[in-house]
Amino acid sequence: TFANLCETVWSELMKLSRKHRSGCLSIVQDRYDVSNPLKASTHAGRGAGLRRNITKDSLIPKDFRSDFMKISENKKDLYEILIAFMHESSKKIKNTMILITSKSEVLSNQTGLHLPHVTT
């Protein structure tokens, strides 16, 4: 499921964080803006895939790499699920500040931390 994928990604990030012991982990994601002409033309050259509506409980499709990831809306939905999972999971981590970009804001595991919105 996509929830299992989220757990795997989170586990790998935590391993890297412990290895480097920096005290701060910043997770920055690329925004898949389907209205961006440059991205649209690049993605058009990769061929068409199938648009899917997913939740964290959805099974990962067999064509995940070859078809699913070709569709910008699929990636956008995947990243939203992943970010929500990482933000909730990060609240359990007390010894490392975790910052996660989400659309135009920065999420943190630190209570009361107010960060400016990200501009593009």
Salt bridges, closest charged atoms under 4 A:
GLU12 OE2 - LYS15 NZ 3.17
ASP30 OD2 - LYS39 NZ 2.72
ASP57 OD1 - LYS56 NZ 3.75
ASP63 OD2 - ARG52 NH2 3.04
ASP77 OD2 - ARG51 NH1 2.74
GLU80 OE2 - LYS76 NZ 3.23
GLU80 OE2 - LYS103 NZ 3.74
GLU88 OE2 - LYS91 NZ 2.92
